Amino acid sequence: MGAEKLDDAGVYKISEEMALVQTLDYFTPIVKDPYVFGQIAAANALSDVYAMGGRPITAMNIICFPANSMDLSILNDILRGGMDKLKEAGVPLLGGHSLIDKTEVKYGLAVTGLVHPKKILTNAEVKAGDKLILTKPIGTGILNNCFKREMLDDKTEEEIIRAMTTLNNKSSEIALTVGVHACTDITGFGLVGHLAEMIEQGNCGLEIEYSSVPLFSRTEEFAKMGIDPPGSQRNRKFREVMLEFISDLSEWKRCILFDAQTSGGLVFSVSPQKAERLLKKLHKEGIKEAVIIGEVVKEPKGKILVR
C-alpha cells in the first residue's frame, strides 16, 4: 500500500507473517508549552500506525528550529515531550534530523511499525450497514485557533490538550480484538475529509447524525462567532461537493464538520452485530467519549448524508 491509496500510512510486505507500516508527520506549534507540543506531535505521528492496525516499533525525530532567534531550552523541551510520549507508547527513538529554520519551529516524527499482512486495517473496506464509531471529540482546529488569539479558558485548554496527547493505541488494540472492517484517524482533513476517503474508492455512501458527533466544550460557541481556521476552509472547499444535507443544518455547524483536527480520534467501520461490544470495551478501557456517529449506506454512492 503506497501513495496510490488514501490510507493513513504506507505498508510494505516482508513475509507472509510480517509487513512494515511507515509514516511521517510534523507541524508548527499549536500550544504555548513546548513540552506539551512535543507530546502532541508524537501522539499525532504514532496515530497513523495505530489506524492501520499496526504496532509502532521505532521512531525518528524531524525538527526545524530557529536557533539564531530562540533559546535552545525550548528545543530541549519539545524533544523531551516527544521522547516521553514515545516511552509511554513503548517505542524507542533511533535518532532523526534537524536543521535551522529562519522563521518558526516545526516538529514531528517518522514512525515505523509492524502489522500482520492479513490484519491490516485500511480506510476503504467499509460495508453497507456498518456503524461508524468515533473515539475522540471534534473541535481542536477551532479551539486551537482561539488559543492563539488568547480567547480560550484554562479548563477548555486542558480538555483539548488531554485529548491531543492521548495515544490511540488502546482504541486500535480493542478494535483488532473485536474485528472491524475499516479504520482511519481524524486529523488535518477534518471529520468529513477523512470520512470521504473511506468511500471515495468504494461502492457505498455514509450517513452521519450531527447531534451524535462528540464536540469539545465551547466548540459550538466559537463556531457561532465565526471562528473558521484557514485549514478548515480549505477542507470545505475540497470536500463539500460530497455532502448532502438531509436536515437544515446551520452554517456554523457545517463548518465544524470540516474543522481540521490535530491528533484526533479513530473512526471504525464495524458491523452492527459488533458495534455495541466494541463500544462497551472502549468505555471500559477509559475511552468514554467513543460513540456511534452514523452508518454506511448503499446509496447514494460516494456521498455523505448529514442529518
BALOBA-1460 file (C-alpha; in Angstrom, 3 decimals):
// residues 307
<rec num="1" residu="m" x="0.000" y="0.000" z="0.000"/>
<rec num="2" residu="g" x="1.541" y="3.267" z="-1.119"/>
<rec num="3" residu="a" x="0.709" y="6.732" z="-2.388"/>
<rec num="4" residu="e" x="-1.917" y="5.405" z="-4.796"/>
<rec num="5" residu="k" x="-4.104" y="4.641" z="-1.786"/>
<rec num="6" residu="l" x="-5.723" y="7.090" z="0.624"/>
<rec num="7" residu="d" x="-4.650" y="5.245" z="3.761"/>
<rec num="8" residu="d" x="-3.028" y="6.782" z="6.816"/>
<rec num="9" residu="a" x="0.352" y="5.070" z="6.309"/>
<rec num="10" residu="g" x="2.286" y="3.032" z="3.754"/>
<rec num="11" residu="v" x="2.661" y="-0.729" z="4.141"/>
<rec num="12" residu="y" x="5.457" y="-2.925" z="2.774"/>
<rec num="13" residu="k" x="5.102" y="-6.703" z="2.962"/>
<rec num="14" residu="i" x="8.229" y="-8.513" z="4.145"/>
<rec num="15" residu="s" x="6.862" y="-12.035" z="4.509"/>
<rec num="16" residu="e" x="3.588" y="-13.911" z="4.849"/>
<rec num="17" residu="e" x="3.669" y="-13.111" z="8.561"/>
<rec num="18" residu="m" x="5.022" y="-9.571" z="8.657"/>
<rec num="19" residu="a" x="4.698" y="-6.166" z="6.995"/>
<rec num="20" residu="l" x="6.206" y="-2.758" z="7.749"/>
<rec num="21" residu="v" x="3.943" y="0.238" z="8.402"/>
<rec num="22" residu="q" x="5.625" y="3.576" z="7.710"/>
<rec num="23" residu="t" x="4.518" y="7.167" z="8.192"/>
<rec num="24" residu="l" x="5.795" y="10.643" z="8.973"/>
<rec num="25" residu="d" x="4.104" y="13.760" z="10.244"/>
<rec num="26" residu="y" x="5.244" y="17.158" z="11.510"/>
<rec num="27" residu="f" x="3.736" y="20.607" z="12.004"/>
<rec num="28" residu="t" x="4.158" y="24.004" z="13.668"/>
<rec num="29" residu="p" x="3.287" y="24.603" z="17.359"/>
<rec num="30" residu="i" x="-0.388" y="24.778" z="18.303"/>
<rec num="31" residu="v" x="0.149" y="25.312" z="22.054"/>
<rec num="32" residu="k" x="2.498" y="27.592" z="24.002"/>
<rec num="33" residu="d" x="4.119" y="24.920" z="26.156"/>
<rec num="34" residu="p" x="6.970" y="23.345" z="24.123"/>
<rec num="35" residu="y" x="6.895" y="20.149" z="26.177"/>
<rec num="36" residu="v" x="3.179" y="19.659" z="25.514"/>
<rec num="37" residu="f" x="3.723" y="20.465" z="21.829"/>
<rec num="38" residu="g" x="6.297" y="17.669" z="21.653"/>
<rec num="39" residu="q" x="3.839" y="15.240" z="23.226"/>
<rec num="40" residu="i" x="1.058" y="16.179" z="20.809"/>
<rec num="41" residu="a" x="3.323" y="15.882" z="17.763"/>
<rec num="42" residu="a" x="4.478" y="12.419" z="18.830"/>
<rec num="43" residu="a" x="0.954" y="11.169" z="19.576"/>
<rec num="44" residu="n" x="-0.200" y="12.517" z="16.223"/>
<rec num="45" residu="a" x="2.541" y="10.726" z="14.283"/>
<rec num="46" residu="l" x="2.068" y="7.431" z="16.115"/>
<rec num="47" residu="s" x="-1.661" y="7.531" z="15.384"/>
<rec num="48" residu="d" x="-1.192" y="6.733" z="11.686"/>
<rec num="49" residu="v" x="0.333" y="3.366" z="12.582"/>
<rec num="50" residu="y" x="-2.446" y="2.606" z="15.065"/>
<rec num="51" residu="a" x="-5.015" y="3.492" z="12.402"/>
<rec num="52" residu="m" x="-3.571" y="0.757" z="10.178"/>
<rec num="53" residu="g" x="-3.873" y="-1.842" z="12.946"/>
<rec num="54" residu="g" x="-0.122" y="-1.739" z="13.411"/>
<rec num="55" residu="r" x="2.230" y="-1.650" z="16.395"/>
<rec num="56" residu="p" x="4.866" y="1.123" z="16.238"/>
<rec num="57" residu="i" x="8.370" y="-0.171" z="16.943"/>
<rec num="58" residu="t" x="10.759" y="2.721" z="16.154"/>
<rec num="59" residu="a" x="10.685" y="6.476" z="15.566"/>
<rec num="60" residu="m" x="12.974" y="9.232" z="14.283"/>
<rec num="61" residu="n" x="12.679" y="12.944" z="15.021"/>
<rec num="62" residu="i" x="12.188" y="15.624" z="12.378"/>
<rec num="63" residu="i" x="12.758" y="19.162" z="13.627"/>
<rec num="64" residu="c" x="13.264" y="22.623" z="12.169"/>
<rec num="65" residu="f" x="14.323" y="25.180" z="14.775"/>
<rec num="66" residu="p" x="15.197" y="28.907" z="14.609"/>
<rec num="67" residu="a" x="18.345" y="28.513" z="16.701"/>
<rec num="68" residu="n" x="19.513" y="32.047" z="15.929"/>
<rec num="69" residu="s" x="16.457" y="33.664" z="17.499"/>
<rec num="70" residu="m" x="15.053" y="31.145" z="20.004"/>
<rec num="71" residu="d" x="16.505" y="29.711" z="23.209"/>
<rec num="72" residu="l" x="17.753" y="26.136" z="22.890"/>
<rec num="73" residu="s" x="15.932" y="25.217" z="26.107"/>
<rec num="74" residu="i" x="12.715" y="25.345" z="24.060"/>
<rec num="75" residu="l" x="14.162" y="22.795" z="21.648"/>
<rec num="76" residu="n" x="15.112" y="20.611" z="24.589"/>
<rec num="77" residu="d" x="11.569" y="20.746" z="25.997"/>
<rec num="78" residu="i" x="9.992" y="19.859" z="22.640"/>
<rec num="79" residu="l" x="12.238" y="16.846" z="22.207"/>
<rec num="80" residu="r" x="11.686" y="15.789" z="25.820"/>
<rec num="81" residu="g" x="7.914" y="15.903" z="25.277"/>
<rec num="82" residu="g" x="8.208" y="13.736" z="22.185"/>
<rec num="83" residu="m" x="10.531" y="11.303" z="23.946"/>
<rec num="84" residu="d" x="8.228" y="10.913" z="26.947"/>
<rec num="85" residu="k" x="5.257" y="10.154" z="24.708"/>
<rec num="86" residu="l" x="7.331" y="7.567" z="22.815"/>
<rec num="87" residu="k" x="8.305" y="5.974" z="26.144"/>
<rec num="88" residu="e" x="4.631" y="5.761" z="27.056"/>
<rec num="89" residu="a" x="3.988" y="4.002" z="23.740"/>
<rec num="90" residu="g" x="6.968" y="1.686" z="24.240"/>
<rec num="91" residu="v" x="8.689" y="2.986" z="21.104"/>
<rec num="92" residu="p" x="12.469" y="3.618" z="21.031"/>
<rec num="93" residu="l" x="13.806" y="6.757" z="19.358"/>
<rec num="94" residu="l" x="16.613" y="5.869" z="16.936"/>
<rec num="95" residu="g" x="17.706" y="9.385" z="16.021"/>
<rec num="96" residu="g" x="16.473" y="11.898" z="13.491"/>
<rec num="97" residu="h" x="17.333" y="15.001" z="11.531"/>
<rec num="98" residu="s" x="17.401" y="18.686" z="12.394"/>
<rec num="99" residu="l" x="18.020" y="21.920" z="10.562"/>
<rec num="100" residu="i" x="17.986" y="25.625" z="11.352"/>
<rec num="101" residu="d" x="14.773" y="27.327" z="10.265"/>
<rec num="102" residu="k" x="14.747" y="31.086" z="9.782"/>
<rec num="103" residu="t" x="11.176" y="31.648" z="10.911"/>
<rec num="104" residu="e" x="9.408" y="29.025" z="13.053"/>
<rec num="105" residu="v" x="9.563" y="25.683" z="14.839"/>
<rec num="106" residu="k" x="8.410" y="22.542" z="13.068"/>
<rec num="107" residu="y" x="8.462" y="19.157" z="14.786"/>
<rec num="108" residu="g" x="7.240" y="15.633" z="14.192"/>
<rec num="109" residu="l" x="8.394" y="12.080" z="13.681"/>
<rec num="110" residu="a" x="8.876" y="9.348" z="11.126"/>
<rec num="111" residu="v" x="7.446" y="6.162" z="12.634"/>
<rec num="112" residu="t" x="7.891" y="2.530" z="11.628"/>
<rec num="113" residu="g" x="5.538" y="-0.192" z="12.807"/>
<rec num="114" residu="l" x="4.722" y="-3.842" z="12.242"/>
<rec num="115" residu="v" x="1.452" y="-5.469" z="11.191"/>
<rec num="116" residu="h" x="0.375" y="-8.909" z="10.037"/>
<rec num="117" residu="p" x="-0.415" y="-8.657" z="6.302"/>
<rec num="118" residu="k" x="-3.825" y="-10.247" z="6.862"/>
<rec num="119" residu="k" x="-4.725" y="-7.980" z="9.771"/>
<rec num="120" residu="i" x="-4.129" y="-4.588" z="8.180"/>
<rec num="121" residu="l" x="-6.859" y="-2.031" z="8.813"/>
<rec num="122" residu="t" x="-7.434" y="0.160" z="5.771"/>
<rec num="123" residu="n" x="-9.846" y="3.062" z="5.476"/>
<rec num="124" residu="a" x="-11.591" y="1.690" z="2.389"/>
<rec num="125" residu="e" x="-13.154" y="-1.635" z="3.440"/>
<rec num="126" residu="v" x="-16.424" y="-0.212" z="4.733"/>
<rec num="127" residu="k" x="-19.525" y="-2.419" z="4.357"/>
<rec num="128" residu="a" x="-23.117" y="-1.302" z="3.870"/>
<rec num="129" residu="g" x="-24.900" y="-1.476" z="7.207"/>
<rec num="130" residu="d" x="-21.724" y="-0.866" z="9.255"/>
<rec num="131" residu="k" x="-21.867" y="1.514" z="12.192"/>
<rec num="132" residu="l" x="-19.324" y="4.355" z="12.414"/>
<rec num="133" residu="i" x="-17.693" y="4.802" z="15.824"/>
<rec num="134" residu="l" x="-15.608" y="7.912" z="16.646"/>
<rec num="135" residu="t" x="-13.294" y="7.739" z="19.685"/>
<rec num="136" residu="k" x="-12.464" y="11.422" z="20.388"/>
<rec num="137" residu="p" x="-14.429" y="14.690" z="20.215"/>
<rec num="138" residu="i" x="-14.113" y="17.207" z="17.364"/>
<rec num="139" residu="g" x="-13.113" y="20.867" z="17.563"/>
<rec num="140" residu="t" x="-9.349" y="21.172" z="18.077"/>
<rec num="141" residu="g" x="-8.909" y="23.341" z="14.981"/>
<rec num="142" residu="i" x="-11.387" y="25.969" z="16.162"/>
<rec num="143" residu="l" x="-10.228" y="25.849" z="19.783"/>
<rec num="144" residu="n" x="-6.504" y="25.963" z="18.983"/>
<rec num="145" residu="n" x="-7.229" y="28.986" z="16.805"/>
<rec num="146" residu="c" x="-8.956" y="30.601" z="19.793"/>
<rec num="147" residu="f" x="-5.998" y="29.669" z="21.982"/>
<rec num="148" residu="k" x="-3.627" y="31.561" z="19.696"/>
<rec num="149" residu="r" x="-5.927" y="34.580" z="19.990"/>
<rec num="150" residu="e" x="-5.891" y="34.227" z="23.814"/>
<rec num="151" residu="m" x="-9.662" y="33.618" z="23.838"/>
<rec num="152" residu="l" x="-9.584" y="30.191" z="25.481"/>
<rec num="153" residu="d" x="-10.123" y="29.490" z="29.178"/>
<rec num="154" residu="d" x="-7.822" y="27.160" z="31.113"/>
<rec num="155" residu="k" x="-10.432" y="24.411" z="31.548"/>
<rec num="156" residu="t" x="-11.143" y="24.070" z="27.816"/>
<rec num="157" residu="e" x="-7.428" y="24.270" z="27.027"/>
<rec num="158" residu="e" x="-6.749" y="21.405" z="29.433"/>
<rec num="159" residu="e" x="-9.581" y="19.409" z="27.862"/>
<rec num="160" residu="i" x="-8.185" y="19.562" z="24.329"/>
<rec num="161" residu="i" x="-4.574" y="19.061" z="25.446"/>
<rec num="162" residu="r" x="-5.592" y="15.922" z="27.325"/>
<rec num="163" residu="a" x="-7.270" y="14.586" z="24.172"/>
<rec num="164" residu="m" x="-4.450" y="15.555" z="21.790"/>
<rec num="165" residu="t" x="-1.795" y="13.930" z="23.984"/>
<rec num="166" residu="t" x="-3.789" y="10.713" z="24.427"/>
<rec num="167" residu="l" x="-2.468" y="7.827" z="22.346"/>
<rec num="168" residu="n" x="-4.826" y="5.881" z="20.088"/>
<rec num="169" residu="n" x="-3.124" y="2.583" z="20.953"/>
<rec num="170" residu="k" x="-5.869" y="1.236" z="23.215"/>
<rec num="171" residu="s" x="-8.599" y="2.039" z="20.684"/>
<rec num="172" residu="s" x="-6.678" y="0.253" z="17.935"/>
<rec num="173" residu="e" x="-5.921" y="-2.808" z="20.070"/>
<rec num="174" residu="i" x="-9.548" y="-3.146" z="21.164"/>
<rec num="175" residu="a" x="-10.795" y="-2.814" z="17.592"/>
<rec num="176" residu="l" x="-8.491" y="-5.617" z="16.498"/>
<rec num="177" residu="t" x="-9.809" y="-7.942" z="19.209"/>
<rec num="178" residu="v" x="-13.432" y="-7.243" z="18.268"/>
<rec num="179" residu="g" x="-12.900" y="-7.155" z="14.497"/>
<rec num="180" residu="v" x="-13.689" y="-4.066" z="12.422"/>
<rec num="181" residu="h" x="-13.925" y="-3.625" z="8.659"/>
<rec num="182" residu="a" x="-12.151" y="-0.278" z="8.281"/>
<rec num="183" residu="c" x="-10.392" y="2.436" z="10.254"/>
<rec num="184" residu="t" x="-8.959" y="5.926" z="9.830"/>
<rec num="185" residu="d" x="-7.747" y="8.644" z="12.177"/>
<rec num="186" residu="i" x="-9.249" y="12.130" z="12.131"/>
<rec num="187" residu="t" x="-6.562" y="14.760" z="11.649"/>
<rec num="188" residu="g" x="-5.893" y="17.632" z="9.241"/>
<rec num="189" residu="f" x="-8.622" y="16.884" z="6.691"/>
<rec num="190" residu="g" x="-11.328" y="17.117" z="9.355"/>
<rec num="191" residu="l" x="-14.129" y="14.678" z="10.068"/>
<rec num="192" residu="v" x="-15.748" y="14.973" z="6.645"/>
<rec num="193" residu="g" x="-12.427" y="14.834" z="4.801"/>
<rec num="194" residu="h" x="-11.365" y="11.577" z="6.399"/>
<rec num="195" residu="l" x="-14.828" y="10.048" z="6.123"/>
<rec num="196" residu="a" x="-14.787" y="10.962" z="2.430"/>
<rec num="197" residu="e" x="-11.608" y="8.936" z="1.973"/>
<rec num="198" residu="m" x="-13.406" y="5.884" z="3.356"/>
<rec num="199" residu="i" x="-15.912" y="5.869" z="0.469"/>
<rec num="200" residu="e" x="-14.072" y="7.589" z="-2.359"/>
<rec num="201" residu="q" x="-12.842" y="4.332" z="-3.906"/>
<rec num="202" residu="g" x="-15.789" y="2.118" z="-2.985"/>
<rec num="203" residu="n" x="-19.447" y="1.482" z="-3.730"/>
<rec num="204" residu="c" x="-21.042" y="2.905" z="-0.585"/>
<rec num="205" residu="g" x="-22.080" y="6.147" z="0.995"/>
<rec num="206" residu="l" x="-22.213" y="7.353" z="4.582"/>
<rec num="207" residu="e" x="-24.898" y="8.873" z="6.761"/>
<rec num="208" residu="i" x="-23.947" y="10.786" z="9.902"/>
<rec num="209" residu="e" x="-26.014" y="12.439" z="12.612"/>
<rec num="210" residu="y" x="-24.607" y="15.855" z="13.544"/>
<rec num="211" residu="s" x="-26.141" y="15.713" z="17.025"/>
<rec num="212" residu="s" x="-24.274" y="12.439" z="17.688"/>
<rec num="213" residu="v" x="-20.827" y="13.847" z="16.846"/>
<rec num="214" residu="p" x="-18.969" y="14.498" z="20.142"/>
<rec num="215" residu="l" x="-17.615" y="18.052" z="20.442"/>
<rec num="216" residu="f" x="-15.164" y="19.676" z="22.822"/>
<rec num="217" residu="s" x="-16.560" y="22.261" z="25.207"/>
<rec num="218" residu="r" x="-17.177" y="25.684" z="23.631"/>
<rec num="219" residu="t" x="-16.633" y="24.414" z="20.067"/>
<rec num="220" residu="e" x="-20.127" y="25.443" z="19.026"/>
<rec num="221" residu="e" x="-19.874" y="28.730" z="20.907"/>
<rec num="222" residu="f" x="-16.786" y="29.803" z="18.966"/>
<rec num="223" residu="a" x="-18.102" y="28.395" z="15.683"/>
<rec num="224" residu="k" x="-21.182" y="30.614" z="16.081"/>
<rec num="225" residu="m" x="-18.816" y="33.572" z="16.441"/>
<rec num="226" residu="g" x="-17.359" y="32.786" z="13.016"/>
<rec num="227" residu="i" x="-14.068" y="31.164" z="14.075"/>
<rec num="228" residu="d" x="-13.207" y="29.125" z="10.986"/>
<rec num="229" residu="p" x="-9.457" y="28.372" z="10.575"/>
<rec num="230" residu="p" x="-7.903" y="28.524" z="7.066"/>
<rec num="231" residu="g" x="-7.183" y="24.778" z="7.042"/>
<rec num="232" residu="s" x="-10.814" y="24.034" z="7.774"/>
<rec num="233" residu="q" x="-11.904" y="26.372" z="4.993"/>
<rec num="234" residu="r" x="-9.662" y="24.505" z="2.551"/>
<rec num="235" residu="n" x="-11.175" y="21.207" z="3.695"/>
<rec num="236" residu="r" x="-14.655" y="22.515" z="2.990"/>
<rec num="237" residu="k" x="-13.735" y="23.851" z="-0.436"/>
<rec num="238" residu="f" x="-12.312" y="20.463" z="-1.397"/>
<rec num="239" residu="r" x="-14.930" y="18.101" z="0.078"/>
<rec num="240" residu="e" x="-18.223" y="19.985" z="0.285"/>
<rec num="241" residu="v" x="-19.285" y="18.540" z="-3.066"/>
<rec num="242" residu="m" x="-19.563" y="15.114" z="-1.382"/>
<rec num="243" residu="l" x="-22.041" y="16.304" z="1.263"/>
<rec num="244" residu="e" x="-25.820" y="16.198" z="1.112"/>
<rec num="245" residu="f" x="-27.742" y="17.782" z="4.000"/>
<rec num="246" residu="i" x="-30.967" y="15.978" z="4.831"/>
<rec num="247" residu="s" x="-31.879" y="18.480" z="7.538"/>
<rec num="248" residu="d" x="-31.463" y="22.255" z="7.636"/>
<rec num="249" residu="l" x="-28.077" y="22.456" z="9.327"/>
<rec num="250" residu="s" x="-26.861" y="25.945" z="10.242"/>
<rec num="251" residu="e" x="-23.768" y="27.350" z="8.536"/>
<rec num="252" residu="w" x="-21.619" y="27.267" z="11.659"/>
<rec num="253" residu="k" x="-22.464" y="23.605" z="12.292"/>
<rec num="254" residu="r" x="-21.380" y="22.786" z="8.750"/>
<rec num="255" residu="c" x="-18.044" y="24.479" z="9.434"/>
<rec num="256" residu="i" x="-17.447" y="22.217" z="12.453"/>
<rec num="257" residu="l" x="-17.730" y="19.117" z="10.266"/>
<rec num="258" residu="f" x="-14.743" y="20.348" z="8.232"/>
<rec num="259" residu="d" x="-12.691" y="21.512" z="11.220"/>
<rec num="260" residu="a" x="-9.035" y="20.476" z="10.806"/>
<rec num="261" residu="q" x="-8.047" y="18.273" z="13.758"/>
<rec num="262" residu="t" x="-4.719" y="17.579" z="15.430"/>
<rec num="263" residu="s" x="-4.086" y="14.160" z="16.999"/>
<rec num="264" residu="g" x="-7.780" y="13.305" z="16.729"/>
<rec num="265" residu="g" x="-9.537" y="10.042" z="17.382"/>
<rec num="266" residu="l" x="-10.044" y="6.945" z="15.273"/>
<rec num="267" residu="v" x="-13.163" y="6.151" z="13.269"/>
<rec num="268" residu="f" x="-14.113" y="2.487" z="12.976"/>
<rec num="269" residu="s" x="-16.489" y="0.964" z="10.448"/>
<rec num="270" residu="v" x="-17.877" y="-2.093" z="12.223"/>
<rec num="271" residu="s" x="-20.778" y="-4.463" z="11.702"/>
<rec num="272" residu="p" x="-23.957" y="-3.702" z="13.701"/>
<rec num="273" residu="q" x="-23.556" y="-7.033" z="15.500"/>
<rec num="274" residu="k" x="-20.151" y="-5.980" z="16.887"/>
<rec num="275" residu="a" x="-20.713" y="-2.240" z="17.356"/>
<rec num="276" residu="e" x="-22.154" y="-2.377" z="20.878"/>
<rec num="277" residu="r" x="-19.488" y="-4.834" z="22.023"/>
<rec num="278" residu="l" x="-16.785" y="-2.531" z="20.666"/>
<rec num="279" residu="l" x="-18.314" y="0.473" z="22.419"/>
<rec num="280" residu="k" x="-18.539" y="-1.371" z="25.735"/>
<rec num="281" residu="k" x="-14.888" y="-2.408" z="25.545"/>
<rec num="282" residu="l" x="-13.779" y="1.126" z="24.624"/>
<rec num="283" residu="h" x="-15.738" y="2.620" z="27.508"/>
<rec num="284" residu="k" x="-14.399" y="0.013" z="29.923"/>
<rec num="285" residu="e" x="-10.827" y="0.976" z="28.973"/>
<rec num="286" residu="g" x="-11.492" y="4.650" z="29.701"/>
<rec num="287" residu="i" x="-12.319" y="5.792" z="26.169"/>
<rec num="288" residu="k" x="-15.584" y="7.223" z="27.476"/>
<rec num="289" residu="e" x="-16.359" y="9.598" z="24.606"/>
<rec num="290" residu="a" x="-16.415" y="6.887" z="21.935"/>
<rec num="291" residu="v" x="-19.825" y="6.971" z="20.261"/>
<rec num="292" residu="i" x="-21.716" y="5.877" z="17.148"/>
<rec num="293" residu="i" x="-21.983" y="8.873" z="14.819"/>
<rec num="294" residu="g" x="-23.595" y="7.238" z="11.781"/>
<rec num="295" residu="e" x="-23.563" y="4.303" z="9.419"/>
<rec num="296" residu="v" x="-22.530" y="3.078" z="5.987"/>
<rec num="297" residu="v" x="-25.334" y="3.107" z="3.396"/>
<rec num="298" residu="k" x="-25.700" y="1.614" z="-0.082"/>
<rec num="299" residu="e" x="-26.997" y="4.809" z="-1.642"/>
<rec num="300" residu="p" x="-26.113" y="7.398" z="-2.671"/>
<rec num="301" residu="k" x="-22.686" y="6.031" z="-3.539"/>
<rec num="302" residu="g" x="-19.776" y="8.363" z="-2.869"/>
<rec num="303" residu="k" x="-21.862" y="10.804" z="-0.829"/>
<rec num="304" residu="i" x="-22.062" y="11.700" z="2.865"/>
<rec num="305" residu="l" x="-25.573" y="12.403" z="4.083"/>
<rec num="306" residu="v" x="-25.794" y="14.668" z="7.129"/>
<rec num="307" residu="r" x="-28.858" y="14.841" z="9.351"/>
